[in-house]
């Protein structure tokens, strides 16, 4: 009986698509940033600064609880 429950749970997980759009948009934004950095070297420093600020912000949020 437990095996049947496990199989049903796995089927539900595979069908669950919540959050998929957010991940796709984040990947697309990352690809655009990388492409812009490759095409225009002057932009790459600005992109690096933005990602650094995001990283610091996320670290601060994680440390606050």
PASEBA-1860 file (N, C-alpha, C; in nm, 3 decimals):
! residues 65
1> XXXXXXXX> 0.082/-0.119/0.000/0.000/0.000/0.000/0.087/0.127/0.000 ~ 0.196/0.123/0.076/0.286/0.238/0.083/0.348/0.265/-0.054 ~ 0.379/0.159/-0.127/0.440/0.176/-0.259/0.344/0.249/-0.354 ~ 0.217/0.217/-0.345/0.117/0.283/-0.428/0.108/0.432/-0.393 ~ 0.116/0.466/-0.266/0.114/0.605/-0.224/0.236/0.679/-0.275 ~ 0.352/0.612/-0.269/0.475/0.674/-0.319/0.467/0.702/-0.469 ~ 0.409/0.608/-0.544/0.396/0.626/-0.688/0.302/0.741/-0.719 ~ 0.191/0.750/-0.647/0.097/0.861/-0.667/0.162/0.995/-0.635
9> XXXXXXXX> 0.241/1.000/-0.528/0.310/1.123/-0.491/0.408/1.165/-0.600 ~ 0.483/1.069/-0.654/0.578/1.100/-0.759/0.506/1.150/-0.884 ~ 0.391/1.094/-0.915/0.315/1.139/-1.032/0.268/1.283/-1.013 ~ 0.226/1.317/-0.892/0.181/1.454/-0.865/0.297/1.552/-0.876 ~ 0.414/1.513/-0.829/0.531/1.601/-0.835/0.568/1.627/-0.981 ~ 0.565/1.526/-1.065/0.601/1.545/-1.205/0.502/1.635/-1.278 ~ 0.375/1.632/-1.237/0.273/1.713/-1.304/0.269/1.856/-1.250 ~ 0.327/1.881/-1.136/0.323/2.013/-1.073/0.411/2.110/-1.152
17> XXXXXXXX> 0.352/2.217/-1.201/0.427/2.314/-1.281/0.430/2.452/-1.216 ~ 0.391/2.462/-1.091/0.394/2.592/-1.024/0.538/2.641/-1.013 ~ 0.560/2.767/-1.041/0.693/2.825/-1.033/0.775/2.811/-1.160 ~ 0.722/2.738/-1.256/0.796/2.714/-1.379/0.820/2.845/-1.455 ~ 0.719/2.931/-1.461/0.733/3.057/-1.534/0.842/3.145/-1.475 ~ 0.847/3.151/-1.343/0.947/3.234/-1.277/1.088/3.186/-1.312 ~ 1.108/3.056/-1.312/1.240/3.002/-1.346/1.275/3.032/-1.491 ~ 1.177/3.020/-1.580/1.203/3.048/-1.721/1.241/3.194/-1.742
25> XXXXXXXX> 1.170/3.286/-1.677/1.202/3.428/-1.690/1.340/3.460/-1.631 ~ 1.375/3.397/-1.521/1.506/3.420/-1.460/1.617/3.370/-1.553 ~ 1.597/3.254/-1.612/1.696/3.202/-1.707/1.709/3.293/-1.829 ~ 1.597/3.341/-1.879/1.600/3.429/-1.995/1.674/3.559/-1.962 ~ 1.648/3.616/-1.845/1.717/3.738/-1.805/1.867/3.714/-1.792 ~ 1.904/3.598/-1.738/2.046/3.564/-1.727/2.112/3.551/-1.863 ~ 2.044/3.487/-1.957/2.101/3.472/-2.092/2.116/3.607/-2.161 ~ 2.019/3.694/-2.143/2.028/3.828/-2.203/2.145/3.905/-2.142
33> XXXXXXXX> 2.164/3.893/-2.012/2.275/3.962/-1.946/2.410/3.910/-1.996 ~ 2.420/3.780/-2.010/2.547/3.721/-2.059/2.572/3.764/-2.203 ~ 2.467/3.762/-2.285/2.483/3.803/-2.425/2.523/3.951/-2.434 ~ 2.460/4.035/-2.354/2.495/4.177/-2.355/2.640/4.198/-2.311 ~ 2.683/4.122/-2.212/2.822/4.133/-2.167/2.921/4.087/-2.272 ~ 2.882/3.985/-2.348/2.971/3.934/-2.453/2.978/4.030/-2.571 ~ 2.867/4.093/-2.604/2.863/4.182/-2.719/2.925/4.318/-2.688 ~ 2.896/4.370/-2.570/2.945/4.502/-2.531/3.028/4.490/-2.403
41> XXXXXXXX> 3.159/4.486/-2.415/3.244/4.467/-2.296/3.226/4.574/-2.190 ~ 3.191/4.696/-2.228/3.171/4.802/-2.130/3.051/4.776/-2.040 ~ 2.956/4.702/-2.091/2.836/4.672/-2.015/2.862/4.563/-1.911 ~ 2.962/4.480/-1.936/2.987/4.367/-1.847/3.023/4.411/-1.705 ~ 3.091/4.524/-1.691/3.123/4.571/-1.556/2.996/4.615/-1.483 ~ 2.905/4.680/-1.556/2.779/4.722/-1.494/2.694/4.601/-1.456 ~ 2.692/4.500/-1.542/2.617/4.378/-1.512/2.676/4.311/-1.389 ~ 2.807/4.308/-1.381/2.874/4.248/-1.265/2.837/4.321/-1.136
49> XXXXXXXX> 2.830/4.452/-1.143/2.792/4.532/-1.025/2.648/4.501/-0.983 ~ 2.558/4.488/-1.080/2.418/4.459/-1.049/2.406/4.322/-0.981 ~ 2.473/4.221/-1.037/2.467/4.088/-0.977/2.531/4.086/-0.839 ~ 2.634/4.166/-0.819/2.696/4.174/-0.687/2.600/4.235/-0.586 ~ 2.528/4.341/-0.626/2.430/4.402/-0.537/2.317/4.305/-0.503 ~ 2.274/4.230/-0.603/2.168/4.130/-0.580/2.217/4.024/-0.483 ~ 2.341/3.981/-0.500/2.398/3.879/-0.412/2.407/3.927/-0.269 ~ 2.451/4.050/-0.251/2.462/4.106/-0.117/2.324/4.119/-0.054
57> XXXXXXXX> 2.226/4.165/-0.131/2.091/4.180/-0.082/2.032/4.046/-0.040 ~ 2.054/3.943/-0.120/2.001/3.810/-0.088/2.070/3.753/0.035 ~ 2.201/3.776/0.048/2.273/3.728/0.166/2.224/3.796/0.292 ~ 2.202/3.927/0.284/2.150/4.000/0.399/2.012/3.950/0.438 ~ 1.927/3.925/0.340/1.793/3.875/0.368/1.797/3.737/0.432 ~ 1.887/3.652/0.382/1.899/3.516/0.437/1.950/3.519/0.581 ~ 2.040/3.612/0.610/2.095/3.620/0.745/1.998/3.677/0.846 ~ 1.902/3.758/0.799/1.805/3.817/0.890/1.698/3.717/0.933
65> X> 1.683/3.613/0.861/1.588/3.511/0.904/1.482/3.495/0.808
END
